[in-house]
Amino acid sequence: MMHALPAAVPDSWFIALGFCAQLIDGCLGMGYGICASAVLGALGLPPAVTSATVHAAEAVTAGVSSASHAWFRNIDRRIFLSLLIPGVLGAVAGASLLARVPAHFVRPFVWAYLLATSLVVLSRVILGRTPLSGRVRGPVLGAVAGFLDAVGGGGWGTIVTSTLVARGVPPRYAVGTANAVVFFVALTTSITLWLNIGTPRQDIVLSLLIGGAAAAPLAAWLTRHVPPRAATAAVGVIVFVLGATGLFVTLG
């Protein structure tokens, strides 16, 4: 079933959107799904179709990004394995729910969580305190993030990367590992929604993945050369802005 946009939008715009979203996501481990979903939602696509479309494109771009991060050795295998299965199961649950329940019911809780996490991250940069914990509990984090990512059309990286950084994982590995796992989460979400609501907007998927695939190697290279303190501060600021804006719009 093809869901039409209220106005004609050039494919080049979606290619540019995919490039910018993946560049942000690849560098900071967050932002692809949220950026793309926000634009598609503003253009009038239903939440379930938006999530299916974005995750279909993200599955491809995340695959390129994961290979790039593996090449630059930005992935922590132990954290990757702890996040993988719970993240996939959470994505199945979230996508199944999204196909039946309006997404706006859960979004305020997502934004509130992001705001709290951003303050934790920023406090570590500004106050220079010891990280919360050097031991990352991946299963619960993966399940919750996978569920919320599927329901909200994005947010895996924003939740996972910021939480890993807050718990003391170096930004380089937090970003690379989150990007590696999101390939499986996005693929699972896309397939689950496809089985429930039909095919996503294939034309938009193609444009998004063209732009995203082009940006992924550049983003992975930049991740390795960004100073850890600067990357941590950037993560905190971006999550704070996204969380505050999303909560204001949702509750406004």
Residue pairs with C-beta under 8 A, 6 or more apart in sequence:
1 197
1 198
1 199
2 201
3 45
3 46
3 49
3 201
5 43
5 44
5 45
6 43
6 44
7 43
9 43
11 203
11 207
12 207
13 207
14 204
14 207
14 208
14 211
15 207
15 208
15 210
15 211
16 211
17 35
17 36
17 39
17 207
17 208
17 211
18 36
18 57
18 61
18 207
18 208
18 209
18 210
18 211
18 212
18 215
19 211
19 212
19 214
19 215
20 35
20 211
20 215
21 31
21 32
21 35
21 36
21 208
21 211
21 212
22 32
22 61
22 65
22 211
22 212
22 213
22 214
22 215
22 216
22 219
23 215
23 218
23 219
24 30
24 31
24 32
24 35
24 219
24 238
25 31
25 32
25 33
25 35
25 65
25 157
25 179
25 219
26 65
26 68
26 175
26 179
26 215
26 216
26 218
26 219
26 220
26 222
26 223
27 175
27 219
27 222
27 223
27 226
28 157
28 161
28 175
28 231
28 234
28 235
28 238
29 157
29 160
29 161
29 171
29 174
29 175
29 176
29 178
29 179
29 235
30 155
30 156
30 157
30 158
30 161
30 162
30 178
30 235
30 238
30 239
31 154
31 157
31 158
31 238
31 242
32 54
32 58
32 61
32 62
32 154
32 157
32 212
33 54
33 55
33 58
33 149
33 152
33 153
33 154
33 155
33 156
33 157
33 186
34 152
34 153
34 154
34 155
34 158
34 242
34 246
35 154
36 54
36 57
36 58
36 153
36 154
36 208
37 50
37 51
37 54
37 152
37 153
37 154
40 50
40 53
40 54
40 153
40 204
41 47
41 50
41 153
45 53
45 201
47 98
47 102
47 103
47 104
47 153
48 98
48 99
48 103
48 193
48 196
48 197
49 197
49 200
49 201
50 153
51 95
51 98
51 103
51 150
51 151
51 152
51 153
51 154
51 189
51 193
52 189
52 190
52 193
52 194
52 197
52 200
53 200
53 201
53 204
53 205
53 208
54 153
54 154
54 208
55 150
55 153
55 186
55 187
55 189
55 190
55 193
56 186
56 190
56 194
56 200
56 205
57 204
57 205
57 206
57 208
57 209
57 212
58 182
58 186
58 190
58 208
58 212
59 183
59 186
59 187
59 190
60 209
60 212
60 213
61 208
61 209
61 212
61 213
61 215
61 216
62 179
62 182
62 183
62 186
63 183
64 212
64 213
64 216
64 217
65 179
65 183
65 216
65 219
65 220
66 75
66 179
66 180
66 183
68 216
68 217
68 219
68 220
68 221
69 75
69 175
69 176
69 177
69 179
69 180
69 220
69 223
70 176
70 180
71 220
72 176
72 220
72 221
72 223
72 224
74 172
74 173
74 175
74 176
74 177
74 220
74 223
74 224
75 173
75 176
75 177
75 180
76 169
76 173
76 176
76 177
79 136
79 138
79 164
79 169
79 173
79 177
80 177
80 180
80 181
81 138
82 136
82 137
82 138
82 139
82 142
83 138
83 139
83 141
83 142
83 145
83 160
83 177
83 178
83 181
84 142
84 181
84 184
85 139
85 142
86 138
86 139
86 140
86 141
86 142
86 143
86 146
87 142
87 143
87 145
87 146
87 156
87 181
87 182
87 184
87 185
88 146
88 184
88 185
88 188
89 143
89 146
90 142
90 143
90 144
90 145
90 146
90 147
90 148
90 149
90 150
90 185
91 146
91 147
91 149
91 150
91 185
91 186
91 188
91 189
91 192
92 150
92 188
92 192
93 146
93 147
93 150
94 146
94 147
94 148
94 149
94 150
94 151
94 189
95 150
95 151
95 188
95 189
95 192
95 193
95 196
96 192
96 196
97 147
97 150
97 151
98 150
98 151
98 193
99 192
99 193
99 196
99 197
103 151
103 152
103 153
104 250
106 148
106 151
106 152
107 151
107 152
107 246
107 250
108 247
108 250
108 251
110 148
110 151
110 152
110 155
110 159
110 246
111 242
111 243
111 244
111 246
111 247
111 250
112 243
112 247
113 159
113 243
114 155
114 158
114 159
114 162
114 239
114 240
114 242
114 243
114 246
115 239
115 240
115 243
115 244
115 247
117 159
117 162
117 163
117 166
117 239
117 243
118 162
118 236
118 237
118 239
118 240
118 243
119 236
119 240
120 132
120 166
121 162
121 165
121 166
121 232
121 235
121 236
121 239
122 233
122 236
122 237
122 240
123 129
124 131
124 165
124 166
124 232
125 229
125 232
125 233
125 236
130 168
131 166
131 167
131 168
132 166
132 167
132 168
133 167
133 168
134 167
134 168
135 167
136 164
136 167
136 169
141 159
141 160
141 163
142 160
142 181
144 159
145 155
145 156
145 159
145 160
145 163
145 185
146 156
146 185
146 188
148 155
148 156
148 159
149 155
149 156
149 159
149 182
149 185
149 189
150 185
150 189
150 192
150 193
156 178
156 181
156 182
156 185
156 186
157 175
157 178
157 179
157 182
158 238
158 239
158 242
160 174
160 178
160 181
160 182
161 171
161 174
161 175
161 178
161 235
162 235
162 236
162 239
164 173
164 174
164 177
164 178
165 171
165 174
165 232
165 235
165 236
169 177
170 228
171 223
171 226
171 228
171 231
171 232
171 235
172 223
172 224
172 226
172 228
172 231
175 223
175 231
176 220
176 223
179 220
190 200
193 200
194 200
223 231
226 234
